[in-house]
């Protein structure tokens, strides 16, 4: 499946996340920032892990 997530959009949705952050924290923050279905879908596929920066989240989403 094609990954249509714009990394800049995703970073906007993750504003305010304090890293390191768990997948749950990242998803909660994105939801509060009105993340699109594409972004929420991509975040849902993230491995359960602690992410130490927005770049780490982007890298993981980019692997899809």
DRENKE-23258 format. One record per atom (N, C-alpha, C): residue number from 0; residue in three letters; chain; x, y, z. Coordinates in steps of 0.1 Angstrom, whole numbers, plus 2048, in hexadecimal, padded with zeros to 3 digits. Layout:
// residues N
NODE   seq   type   mol    c1    c2    c3
NODE   NUM    ALA     A     X     Y     Z
...
This chain:
// residues 64
NODE   seq   type   mol    c1    c2    c3
NODE     0    UNK     A   808   7F4   800
NODE     0    UNK     A   800   800   800
NODE     0    UNK     A   809   80C   800
NODE     1    UNK     A   805   816   7F8
NODE     1    UNK     A   80D   822   7F7
NODE     1    UNK     A   80C   82B   803
NODE     2    UNK     A   817   831   808
NODE     2    UNK     A   817   839   813
NODE     2    UNK     A   815   848   80F
NODE     3    UNK     A   80A   84E   812
NODE     3    UNK     A   807   85B   80D
NODE     3    UNK     A   809   866   818
NODE     4    UNK     A   811   863   821
NODE     4    UNK     A   813   86C   82C
NODE     4    UNK     A   81D   877   829
NODE     5    UNK     A   819   883   82A
NODE     5    UNK     A   822   88F   829
NODE     5    UNK     A   82A   891   836
NODE     6    UNK     A   837   88F   836
NODE     6    UNK     A   83F   891   842
NODE     6    UNK     A   83D   89E   849
NODE     7    UNK     A   83B   8A9   842
NODE     7    UNK     A   839   8B6   848
NODE     7    UNK     A   82B   8B6   84F
NODE     8    UNK     A   821   8B1   848
NODE     8    UNK     A   814   8B0   84F
NODE     8    UNK     A   814   8A8   85B
NODE     9    UNK     A   81C   89D   85B
NODE     9    UNK     A   81D   895   866
NODE     9    UNK     A   824   89C   872
NODE    10    UNK     A   82E   8A3   86F
NODE    10    UNK     A   835   8AA   879
NODE    10    UNK     A   82C   8B5   880
NODE    11    UNK     A   824   8BB   878
NODE    11    UNK     A   81A   8C5   87D
NODE    11    UNK     A   811   8BE   887
NODE    12    UNK     A   80D   8B2   884
NODE    12    UNK     A   804   8AB   88D
NODE    12    UNK     A   80B   8A6   899
NODE    13    UNK     A   818   8A5   899
NODE    13    UNK     A   81F   8A0   8A4
NODE    13    UNK     A   825   8AB   8AD
NODE    14    UNK     A   822   8B7   8AA
NODE    14    UNK     A   826   8C3   8B2
NODE    14    UNK     A   822   8C1   8C0
NODE    15    UNK     A   82B   8C3   8C9
NODE    15    UNK     A   827   8C2   8D7
NODE    15    UNK     A   82A   8B5   8DE
NODE    16    UNK     A   82E   8AB   8D5
NODE    16    UNK     A   832   89E   8DB
NODE    16    UNK     A   83F   8A0   8E3
NODE    17    UNK     A   83F   89B   8EF
NODE    17    UNK     A   84C   89B   8F6
NODE    17    UNK     A   853   88E   8F4
NODE    18    UNK     A   85F   88E   8EE
NODE    18    UNK     A   866   882   8EB
NODE    18    UNK     A   870   87F   8F7
NODE    19    UNK     A   873   872   8F9
NODE    19    UNK     A   86E   867   8F2
NODE    19    UNK     A   85F   865   8F5
NODE    20    UNK     A   858   85F   8EB
NODE    20    UNK     A   849   85E   8EC
NODE    20    UNK     A   846   850   8E7
NODE    21    UNK     A   83C   84A   8ED
NODE    21    UNK     A   837   83D   8E9
NODE    21    UNK     A   82E   83F   8DD
NODE    22    UNK     A   82B   834   8D6
NODE    22    UNK     A   822   834   8CA
NODE    22    UNK     A   814   83A   8CF
NODE    23    UNK     A   80F   836   8DB
NODE    23    UNK     A   802   83B   8DF
NODE    23    UNK     A   802   84A   8E1
NODE    24    UNK     A   80D   84F   8E7
NODE    24    UNK     A   80E   85D   8E9
NODE    24    UNK     A   80E   865   8DC
NODE    25    UNK     A   816   85F   8D2
NODE    25    UNK     A   817   866   8C5
NODE    25    UNK     A   809   866   8BE
NODE    26    UNK     A   802   85A   8BF
NODE    26    UNK     A   7F5   85A   8B9
NODE    26    UNK     A   7EB   863   8BF
NODE    27    UNK     A   7EC   864   8CC
NODE    27    UNK     A   7E2   86D   8D4
NODE    27    UNK     A   7E5   87B   8D0
NODE    28    UNK     A   7F1   87F   8CF
NODE    28    UNK     A   7F5   88D   8CC
NODE    28    UNK     A   7F0   890   8BD
NODE    29    UNK     A   7F3   887   8B4
NODE    29    UNK     A   7EF   889   8A6
NODE    29    UNK     A   7E0   88B   8A5
NODE    30    UNK     A   7D9   882   8AC
NODE    30    UNK     A   7CA   883   8AC
NODE    30    UNK     A   7C5   891   8B1
NODE    31    UNK     A   7CB   896   8BC
NODE    31    UNK     A   7C8   8A3   8C1
NODE    31    UNK     A   7CB   8AE   8B8
NODE    32    UNK     A   7D5   8AC   8AF
NODE    32    UNK     A   7D8   8B6   8A5
NODE    32    UNK     A   7D1   8B4   898
NODE    33    UNK     A   7C7   8AC   898
NODE    33    UNK     A   7BF   8AA   88C
NODE    33    UNK     A   7C6   8A3   880
NODE    34    UNK     A   7CE   899   884
NODE    34    UNK     A   7D5   891   879
NODE    34    UNK     A   7CB   88B   86F
NODE    35    UNK     A   7CF   88B   863
NODE    35    UNK     A   7C7   884   858
NODE    35    UNK     A   7C6   875   85A
NODE    36    UNK     A   7BC   86F   853
NODE    36    UNK     A   7BB   860   854
NODE    36    UNK     A   7C8   85A   84F
NODE    37    UNK     A   7CF   85F   845
NODE    37    UNK     A   7DB   85A   840
NODE    37    UNK     A   7E6   85A   84B
NODE    38    UNK     A   7E7   865   852
NODE    38    UNK     A   7F1   866   85C
NODE    38    UNK     A   7EE   85D   868
NODE    39    UNK     A   7E1   85C   86C
NODE    39    UNK     A   7DE   853   877
NODE    39    UNK     A   7E0   845   873
NODE    40    UNK     A   7DD   842   867
NODE    40    UNK     A   7DF   834   862
NODE    40    UNK     A   7EE   830   862
NODE    41    UNK     A   7F6   83A   85E
NODE    41    UNK     A   805   837   85E
NODE    41    UNK     A   80A   835   86C
NODE    42    UNK     A   805   83E   875
NODE    42    UNK     A   80A   83D   883
NODE    42    UNK     A   805   830   88A
NODE    43    UNK     A   7F9   82B   886
NODE    43    UNK     A   7F3   81F   88B
NODE    43    UNK     A   7FC   813   888
NODE    44    UNK     A   803   814   87D
NODE    44    UNK     A   80C   809   878
NODE    44    UNK     A   81A   809   87F
NODE    45    UNK     A   81D   814   886
NODE    45    UNK     A   82A   815   88D
NODE    45    UNK     A   82C   809   897
NODE    46    UNK     A   838   804   897
NODE    46    UNK     A   83B   7FA   8A2
NODE    46    UNK     A   839   800   8B0
NODE    47    UNK     A   834   7F8   8B9
NODE    47    UNK     A   834   7FD   8C7
NODE    47    UNK     A   842   7FF   8CC
NODE    48    UNK     A   845   80C   8CE
NODE    48    UNK     A   853   80F   8D2
NODE    48    UNK     A   853   81E   8D7
NODE    49    UNK     A   85E   822   8DD
NODE    49    UNK     A   860   830   8E1
NODE    49    UNK     A   868   836   8D6
NODE    50    UNK     A   863   842   8D2
NODE    50    UNK     A   86A   849   8C7
NODE    50    UNK     A   870   855   8CD
NODE    51    UNK     A   87D   857   8C9
NODE    51    UNK     A   884   862   8D0
NODE    51    UNK     A   884   86F   8C9
NODE    52    UNK     A   87E   870   8BD
NODE    52    UNK     A   87D   87D   8B6
NODE    52    UNK     A   873   87C   8AB
NODE    53    UNK     A   86E   887   8A6
NODE    53    UNK     A   865   887   89A
NODE    53    UNK     A   86B   880   88E
NODE    54    UNK     A   879   882   88D
NODE    54    UNK     A   87F   87B   881
NODE    54    UNK     A   87E   86C   882
NODE    55    UNK     A   87F   867   88F
NODE    55    UNK     A   87E   858   891
NODE    55    UNK     A   870   853   88C
NODE    56    UNK     A   866   85B   88F
NODE    56    UNK     A   858   858   88B
NODE    56    UNK     A   857   858   87C
NODE    57    UNK     A   85D   863   876
NODE    57    UNK     A   85C   864   867
NODE    57    UNK     A   863   858   861
NODE    58    UNK     A   86F   854   866
NODE    58    UNK     A   877   849   860
NODE    58    UNK     A   86F   83C   861
NODE    59    UNK     A   868   83A   86C
NODE    59    UNK     A   861   82E   86D
NODE    59    UNK     A   854   82E   864
NODE    60    UNK     A   84E   839   863
NODE    60    UNK     A   842   83A   85A
NODE    60    UNK     A   847   838   84B
NODE    61    UNK     A   853   83E   848
NODE    61    UNK     A   858   83D   83B
NODE    61    UNK     A   85C   82F   836
NODE    62    UNK     A   85D   825   840
NODE    62    UNK     A   860   817   83C
NODE    62    UNK     A   854   810   836
NODE    63    UNK     A   848   815   839
NODE    63    UNK     A   83C   80E   834
NODE    63    UNK     A   83D   80B   825
